[in-house]
Amino acid sequence: MGDADQEHVLCIIRDMTNAETQSKFVLNLQASLTCQELIEEVAKRLGYEAGSFLLNYEKPEDGGTVEVSLHVSLFVTLFACACILILIGYL
């Protein structure tokens, strides 16, 4: 199966380390990538060390937001992580 035939996950990344700039970019990644690989890709894009920042999934809910750390599931695929979040009501 080629790359075009594989499931993808669209990730909108916002760097909130600097409140003034809050740079934002979009990654369209294969769903088979792990959360660790997502963290490494974000680190590469932003010029950070992979272990030097937290990457959270943020979902609007009931007038606020729910944050889920992706660091607790480093070796889970993005597809599996999305399925787990759906199952526990985060998506």
C-alpha positions as CSV (number, residue, x, y, z in Angstrom):
1,M,0.0,0.0,0.0
2,G,1.5,3.4,-1.0
3,D,1.5,6.5,1.2
4,A,-1.5,7.9,-0.6
5,D,-3.5,4.8,0.3
6,Q,-2.8,5.0,4.0
7,E,-4.9,6.6,6.7
8,H,-3.7,10.1,7.7
9,V,-4.2,12.3,10.7
10,L,-4.3,16.1,10.4
11,C,-2.5,17.7,13.3
12,I,-2.7,21.5,13.9
13,I,0.2,22.4,16.1
14,R,0.4,25.6,18.1
15,D,3.6,26.6,19.9
16,M,2.5,28.3,23.1
17,T,6.0,28.8,24.6
18,N,5.9,32.5,23.5
19,A,2.5,34.2,24.2
20,E,3.3,36.9,21.6
21,T,4.1,34.7,18.7
22,Q,2.2,31.4,19.2
23,S,3.3,30.0,15.8
24,K,0.9,27.5,14.3
25,F,1.4,24.9,11.5
26,V,-0.3,21.9,10.1
27,L,1.1,18.4,9.8
28,N,-0.7,15.7,7.7
29,L,0.8,12.5,9.0
30,Q,0.3,8.8,8.5
31,A,-2.0,7.4,11.1
32,S,0.6,4.6,11.7
33,L,3.1,7.1,13.2
34,T,3.5,6.9,17.0
35,C,3.0,9.8,19.4
36,Q,6.8,9.7,19.9
37,E,7.4,10.2,16.1
38,L,4.9,13.1,16.2
39,I,6.8,14.7,19.1
40,E,10.1,14.2,17.2
41,E,8.6,15.8,14.0
42,V,7.2,18.8,16.0
43,A,10.6,19.2,17.7
44,K,12.4,19.2,14.3
45,R,10.0,21.8,12.9
46,L,10.3,24.1,15.9
47,G,14.0,23.6,16.6
48,Y,13.5,22.0,20.1
49,E,14.9,18.9,21.7
50,A,12.2,16.2,21.7
51,G,12.2,15.8,25.5
52,S,12.2,19.5,26.3
53,F,8.5,20.3,25.8
54,L,5.0,18.8,26.4
55,L,2.7,18.1,23.6
56,N,-1.0,18.0,24.5
57,Y,-4.2,17.4,22.6
58,E,-6.6,20.2,23.5
59,K,-10.3,19.8,23.0
60,P,-13.0,22.4,23.6
61,E,-15.6,21.0,26.0
62,D,-18.4,22.6,28.1
63,G,-17.1,26.1,27.7
64,G,-13.5,25.1,28.6
65,T,-10.9,22.8,27.3
66,V,-9.7,19.3,28.2
67,E,-6.0,18.6,27.8
68,V,-4.6,15.2,27.1
69,S,-0.9,14.6,27.2
70,L,0.5,12.7,24.3
71,H,3.6,11.8,26.3
72,V,1.8,9.1,28.3
73,S,1.3,7.1,25.1
74,L,4.6,7.5,23.3
75,F,4.5,4.2,21.4
76,V,0.8,4.3,20.6
77,T,0.1,5.1,16.9
78,L,-1.7,8.4,16.1
79,F,-4.7,6.3,14.8
80,A,-4.9,4.3,18.0
81,C,-4.5,7.4,20.2
82,A,-7.4,9.0,18.3
83,C,-9.5,5.8,18.8
84,I,-8.7,5.8,22.5
85,L,-9.7,9.5,22.8
86,I,-13.0,8.8,21.0
87,L,-13.7,5.8,23.3
88,I,-13.1,7.9,26.5
89,G,-15.0,10.8,25.2
90,Y,-12.3,13.3,24.4
91,L,-13.0,13.6,20.6
